[in-house]
Amino acid sequence: RNPVPDSGNFKSTNFSKRPQTIKVHRGFHRYLFRRRKDTGTCKYDEIATKVHEYGTDMSDDYTLHVTGHSLGGGLATLFGFYASTDERFTKNGSIKIINFGCPYVGGHAFGAVF
């Protein structure tokens, strides 16, 4: 399903032509969003919480840059995509993603909404 919410900051923007579903690489998505048995959290939540904690420790108006290479580039792309819908990271500006040798992580609809 499309991770961009229909409420909050997006009410004033016209997303009527956005796709309702997007295809992303199952392995990358599973790695970031599979729930752990011991804590019930997922990697995305764990990483996002720590990144926000470190960012606010440095400054309240931090901006997020995500980077990676190869497998890390794929995960960085997917993390950045979902983080771009998280107000903790977008309140001070857009998220920058820089990766090298990144495999494809999504289909055409993913590229269109990203």
N, C-alpha and C positions, 0 to 999 in steps of 0.2 A: 504494500500500500504506500501511497505517497506520504512521506514523513512531514511535509510542510503543513502545519495546522491551518484550519480555516478560521481560527480565532486569534486573538491577541494582536500583534503588530501587523498581521497580514490582512486585516479587514479592509484597509483602505486600498490595497493593491488588487488589481484584477488578475486573478489566476484562473479564470473560467476556462481557458484553453490548455491548462496544464494536464498532463496525463494523470489518470487516477491510479495507475500502477506503473511501476518501473522494474526493470530486471537488473539485478546486481549479482555478482559472483557469489554463489552459495557458500563456498568455503570461507571467503572473507567475512561475509555477513554472519555466518555461524560462529566464527571465531570472536567477533565483536559482541554478539548479542545472545549467545547461548548462556543460559542461567547456570551458575555454579551450584552444585549440590550442597556444599557446606554453608555458603553465605546467602544464596538466592540472588546474588547480584550478577551483572554481566561485565565483561571487560570494558565496554564503552562507558558504563556508569563509573567504574573504578577509575579509569583513566581521566574521564571528564572531571570527576570530583577532585582528584589530585592536581590536575592542571589548573582548575579554578582556584584551588587553595594556594598553590604556588604563585599564580598570577596576582591574586589579591594581596599576598604577602609582599610582593614587589611594588605594586601600585594598584590603586582602584581603577585606573583607566588603561589597563593593559590591553594589547591586541594579541590575537593568537596567530602564530605561524606554525604550520604542521609540515613536517618534512619526512622523507623516507626514501629508501632505495630498494628496488626490486620488490620482494614480498612486503617489506616495510612501506614502500611507495603505494602499493595497493591498499594496504591497511590505512595509511595516512589519507589517501583520497577518500575512502569510505568514512573514516572518522571525521574528516573535514566536512564532508557532505552533511552528515547528521549533526555535527556541531554547528553548522551554519543555520540550523533551525532552533538552536538553544540560546535563549536570551542572555545567559551568563557570558557567552562568548561574542555575541554580536552587538551588545549595547555600546561598545566603543569603536565599532568599525567592522568592516568585513574581514573574514578569515582568509589568510593567504596560505595556499598549499603549494609547496615546491617539492617535486619528487624526481627521481632519476631512474630510468629503466623500469618504469611501472607497467605491469601487465594491465590488460583491460579489466575493469571491475564492474562495468555496467553496459547496458545496451544503448541504443539510440535515444530512447526516452530519458535515460539517466543523464546522458550528455545534454539533452535539451533543457531539462529542469535545473541542471547544475551550471 
